[in-house]
Amino acid sequence: MLFEKLRNTFTSLVSTLSTKELSERELESILNNMILSLLECDVAYEVAEAIVKNLKDKVIGKKVPSSDIKKIVQEALKQSILEVFNEAQKVNIIERAESKKIKGEPFVILFLGINGTGKTTTLAKVAKLFKKMGFSLIAVCGDTHRAGAIEQLKHHASKLGIKVIEQKYGADPAAVARDGVTYAKAHKIDVVLIDSAGRIQTDKNLMEEILKVVRVVNPDFKIFVGDSLAGNDAVSQSKEFLRYTNFDGVILTKTDADTKGGSAISITYVTKKPIIFIGNGQGYDDLEEFSPEKLVQSLFSPH
């Protein structure tokens, strides 16, 4: 089940605290164990520490009937997690695209992330969403490095009935991206979706290359695509991409296979950027708007 491990961790904590007096001495040991449990669920250490500190501040010294302790602990935990998500300002990219369309300008989105996260498939899912909403769009092959990358994007685009802007392998990605934006302006296209080469976040040359794309086309929105199964690797990737590109939002992929669930909380905490969508399958419609409230509710709902 989705995020099962994280859910079990919270259930166990609530049950344990419900049988205890809420004194600092007894809480200390339980909450230290809670940090370890969160780490096992791919919650980054700084995030686990912040959640536990927040929880401690909310429940220590509360004089409440024992029958209410469980409810108070659960609510405090929910609030602690929601506060992490609420630090990131929510964004509606459909509304953003609509406002550009009214001005007669294309809404340009750049997709970022390392290879293997499902970036190109995610671009195709976003394309399907925009198409369903009545926008005209094109896709741009900004990944001119990886063998098969152009063919992969063209395959998706063909299935969705979308035009692709491309050059040959080895071409300058910034030049291809600029071609795409120029074409969109000339043909009154509403949305431009730019794929980029997946790069290891420690590869300075490749990160500089993506910076050039950003400078040349000045995208309206930059999306970091993270693999929810990558755990703390996804967190460190998001930190580094943020440092270079100051991206605007996140799409988490493969959440349907993620039993741990810590990546969503950790990436939001370290980047302060909203998760816009989660990918929960291989189909073009398997893209779900991310709701922090829905996630938190699912972590505490009965089985």
C-alpha positions in Angstrom: 0.0 0.0 0.0 1.1 3.6 -0.8 3.3 5.0 2.0 2.5 2.0 4.2 5.8 2.2 6.1 5.4 5.8 7.0 1.8 5.3 8.0 2.8 2.4 10.3 5.4 4.5 11.9 2.9 7.2 12.8 0.3 4.7 14.0 2.9 3.1 16.2 3.9 6.5 17.7 0.4 7.5 18.4 -0.4 4.2 20.1 2.8 4.4 22.2 2.3 8.0 23.3 -1.4 7.3 24.1 -0.3 5.0 27.0 2.2 7.5 28.4 2.1 10.6 30.5 3.1 13.5 28.3 6.2 14.4 30.4 9.5 15.5 28.8 11.4 12.6 30.3 9.2 9.9 28.8 8.8 11.7 25.5 12.5 12.1 24.9 13.2 8.4 24.5 10.1 7.7 22.4 10.7 10.7 20.1 14.4 9.8 19.6 13.2 6.4 18.4 10.7 8.2 16.2 13.5 10.0 14.4 15.1 6.6 13.6 11.8 5.3 12.3 11.4 8.3 10.1 14.9 7.9 8.7 13.9 4.3 7.7 11.0 5.8 5.8 13.4 7.9 3.7 12.6 11.1 5.7 15.8 13.2 5.7 17.4 13.7 9.1 16.9 17.4 9.3 13.2 16.9 8.4 12.7 14.1 10.9 14.3 16.3 13.6 12.1 19.3 12.7 8.9 17.2 12.8 9.8 15.6 16.1 10.7 19.0 17.7 7.5 20.5 16.4 5.5 17.6 17.9 7.4 17.9 21.2 6.5 21.6 21.4 2.9 20.8 20.8 2.4 18.0 23.3 4.8 18.4 26.2 3.2 19.3 29.5 -0.4 19.0 28.2 -2.7 18.2 31.0 -5.5 16.2 29.3 -7.7 13.3 30.1 -6.1 10.0 29.1 -9.0 9.4 26.7 -8.0 12.5 24.7 -4.2 11.8 24.5 -4.4 9.8 21.4 -6.5 12.4 19.6 -4.2 15.3 20.7 -1.0 13.4 19.7 -2.5 12.5 16.3 -3.6 16.1 15.6 -0.2 17.5 16.7 1.5 15.1 14.3 -0.8 16.0 11.4 -0.2 19.7 12.0 3.6 19.2 12.2 3.6 17.5 8.7 1.1 19.9 7.2 3.3 22.8 8.4 6.1 21.4 6.3 3.9 21.5 3.2 2.4 24.8 4.0 5.8 26.5 3.8 5.7 25.9 0.1 3.4 28.2 -1.8 0.8 26.3 -3.8 0.9 26.8 -7.6 -1.6 26.1 -10.3 0.2 25.7 -13.6 -3.0 25.5 -15.6 -4.0 29.0 -14.4 -0.5 30.3 -15.1 -0.7 29.0 -18.6 -4.2 30.5 -19.0 -2.9 34.0 -18.1 -0.1 33.8 -20.7 -2.6 32.5 -23.3 -4.8 35.6 -22.7 -1.7 37.8 -23.4 -1.1 35.8 -26.6 2.2 34.4 -25.3 3.4 30.8 -24.9 3.7 29.3 -21.5 7.2 27.7 -21.4 7.9 24.8 -19.0 11.3 23.2 -18.6 11.6 19.7 -17.1 14.7 19.0 -15.0 16.1 15.9 -13.2 18.5 13.0 -13.6 18.1 10.1 -16.0 15.8 7.3 -14.8 13.3 9.4 -12.9 10.6 9.2 -15.6 11.2 12.8 -16.8 10.2 12.3 -20.4 7.1 10.2 -19.5 6.1 12.8 -17.0 6.4 15.5 -19.7 4.0 13.4 -21.9 1.6 13.1 -18.9 1.6 16.9 -18.5 1.1 17.3 -22.2 -1.9 15.1 -22.1 -3.3 17.2 -19.2 -2.8 20.5 -21.1 -4.3 19.0 -24.3 -7.4 17.8 -22.3 -7.8 21.4 -21.0 -7.9 22.7 -24.6 -4.4 24.2 -24.9 -2.3 23.9 -28.1 1.2 22.7 -27.4 4.6 21.5 -28.7 7.3 19.4 -27.2 11.0 20.2 -27.5 13.8 17.6 -27.5 16.3 19.4 -25.3 18.1 16.1 -24.4 20.6 15.9 -27.2 23.0 13.6 -25.2 21.3 10.3 -24.3 21.0 7.8 -27.1 17.3 7.3 -27.9 16.1 10.3 -26.0 14.8 12.1 -29.1 13.1 8.9 -30.4 11.5 8.4 -26.9 10.0 11.9 -26.8 8.8 11.6 -30.5 7.2 8.3 -29.7 5.1 9.9 -26.8 4.4 13.0 -28.9 3.2 10.8 -31.8 0.8 9.0 -29.5 -0.6 12.3 -28.2 -0.7 14.0 -31.6 1.8 16.7 -30.6 4.5 18.4 -32.8 8.1 18.0 -31.8 10.9 20.5 -32.2 14.3 18.7 -32.6 17.8 19.0 -33.8 20.5 16.2 -34.2 22.3 14.5 -31.3 25.1 16.7 -30.0 23.3 20.0 -30.8 23.3 22.8 -28.3 20.2 22.2 -26.0 19.8 26.0 -25.5 19.6 26.5 -29.3 16.9 23.7 -29.6 14.9 25.2 -26.8 15.1 28.7 -28.4 13.9 27.2 -31.7 10.9 25.7 -29.8 9.9 29.0 -28.2 10.4 30.9 -31.5 8.2 28.4 -33.3 5.5 28.7 -30.6 5.4 32.5 -30.8 5.2 32.4 -34.7 2.4 29.8 -34.7 0.5 31.0 -31.6 1.1 27.8 -29.6 -0.1 28.0 -26.0 2.3 25.8 -24.2 6.0 24.7 -24.8 7.2 21.6 -22.9 11.0 21.4 -23.0 12.7 18.1 -22.1 16.3 18.3 -20.9 19.2 15.9 -20.5 19.1 13.9 -17.3 22.2 14.9 -15.5 23.9 13.8 -12.3 23.6 16.7 -9.9 27.4 16.6 -9.2 28.3 17.1 -12.9 29.1 20.8 -13.0 29.4 21.0 -16.8 26.0 19.5 -17.4 24.5 21.7 -14.7 26.1 24.8 -16.4 24.5 23.6 -19.6 21.0 23.6 -18.1 21.7 27.0 -16.7 22.4 28.2 -20.3 19.0 26.8 -21.4 17.4 28.7 -18.5 19.2 32.0 -19.5 18.4 31.6 -23.2 14.7 30.8 -23.0 13.8 32.2 -19.6 11.1 29.5 -19.0 7.9 30.5 -17.1 8.1 27.4 -15.0 10.8 25.0 -14.1 9.8 21.5 -12.8 12.1 19.2 -11.0 11.1 15.6 -11.6 12.1 13.4 -8.7 11.8 9.6 -8.3 10.0 8.9 -5.0 11.7 5.5 -4.8 15.1 7.2 -4.7 14.6 8.4 -1.1 17.4 10.6 0.2 19.1 10.6 -3.2 16.0 12.4 -4.6 16.3 14.9 -1.7 20.0 15.6 -2.4 19.3 15.9 -6.1 16.5 18.4 -5.5 18.8 20.5 -3.3 21.4 20.7 -6.0 19.0 21.4 -8.8 17.4 24.1 -6.7 20.9 25.7 -6.1 21.6 25.9 -9.9 18.1 26.5 -11.4 15.8 27.7 -8.5 13.1 25.5 -10.0 9.4 26.4 -9.3 7.8 23.1 -8.4 8.2 19.3 -8.2 6.6 16.3 -9.7 7.2 13.1 -7.9 7.2 9.9 -10.0 6.6 6.2 -9.1 4.6 7.0 -6.0 2.3 4.0 -6.7 5.3 1.8 -5.8 6.5 3.9 -2.9 5.7 2.2 0.4 8.0 4.5 2.5 6.7 7.9 1.7 9.4 10.1 3.1 10.6 11.7 -0.1 7.5 13.9 -0.5 7.9 15.5 3.0 11.7 15.8 2.7 11.8 17.4 -0.8 9.2 20.0 0.2 11.0 20.7 3.5 14.5 21.2 2.0 13.4 23.1 -1.2 10.3 25.0 0.1 8.9 24.4 -3.3 5.4 22.8 -3.9 4.8 19.3 -5.2 2.4 20.0 -8.0 1.6 16.4 -9.2 2.5 12.9 -8.3 2.9 10.2 -11.0 1.1 7.0 -10.0 1.3 4.7 -13.0 2.6 4.4 -16.6 -0.4 5.7 -18.4 -0.7 9.2 -19.7 -3.6 9.9 -17.3 -1.7 8.6 -14.3 -0.9 12.1 -13.0 -2.6 13.2 -9.9 -2.7 16.7 -8.4 -0.8 16.6 -5.1 -2.8 17.4 -2.0 -0.9 17.6 1.3 -4.2 17.3 3.2 -5.1 14.2 1.3 -1.6 12.7 2.0 -1.7 13.5 5.7 -5.3 12.2 6.0 -4.2 8.9 4.3 -1.3 8.5 6.8 -3.7 8.5 9.8 -6.9 6.9 8.4 -7.8 3.5 9.6 -6.8 0.5 7.4 
